[in-house]
Amino acid sequence: DDWVSGLAFSADGKQLATSGKDGLAKTWNLENGTESLRFVGHSQWVNRVRFSPDQKLLVTAADDAKVIIWQASSAKPLLQLRAATGVIELAFSPDGKQLAFTDRNQVRVVPMDLSSKDSDVKLRLAEAEADAGLRLRGFELEPAMINETNR
């Protein structure tokens, strides 16, 4: 029950990422053959895994209809995207500025500008709430859908 369903080399060839039926993604040190990190956050089969071209991010796609963007060096989740159904494939653009993924119904392309990911999100949220006079109780991000009529 630990079937491997996805494989991806890091750009420098020093790591291999795997995804599988156990709902996990893992990175492996290819110099000594040991597991480096476990990426825990999916509730179903993880179909695909990819490193960003700069190797800073790892992205996973799963049957739980989630795409999770992780910090590759720490397995820290940075962003979660939702699809309508299980996500079966994903790919970075060569420059790493876009991520495409597909469920069984649609292909979506999302910008990958996470330049604010290292800033203090709690502080920025508190400032935005104070400015708006509102309190945010939770949200989910959903990428814009791309179809033939949007072209």
C-alpha positions, 0 to 999 in steps of 0.5 A: 500500500505504498505504491509510488505514483509520481517521481521528480528529480530536483534540477541539481540531481541531488534529490528525488521526490516521490508521491504515492498511495499512502497520501504522502510525498517524500524527498530522498537524498540521492547521495546516500539513499535516505529519506530527507523529508515527508510532506504530510497534508493530503487525505488521499492518493498523491498522484504527482509531485514536482520541484519548481525550476529553482528547487525552492518549492515542491508541489503535490497533486492528489485525489483529494482535489488539492494542490499543495505548494510546499517549501521544499527545504522544510516541507512547510505548506505555503499555499493550497489550491482546490480543484473540482475533482482529483488532480491528476497532473501538474507542471511548472512553466520553464521559468517557474512563474506559472503552475498548470494543473488538471483535474478530470475536467479542466486545465488551470494555470495560476501565477506563482508569485509567492514573493510575500511568502516570507513576510509576517502573514499574521501581521499583514492580516491583522493590519488588513483587518484593522484597515477594513474594520472586519475580521476574517474567519477563513477562506480558500483560494481558487485559481481562475479557470481557463477555458476556450472562451477566455482566450 
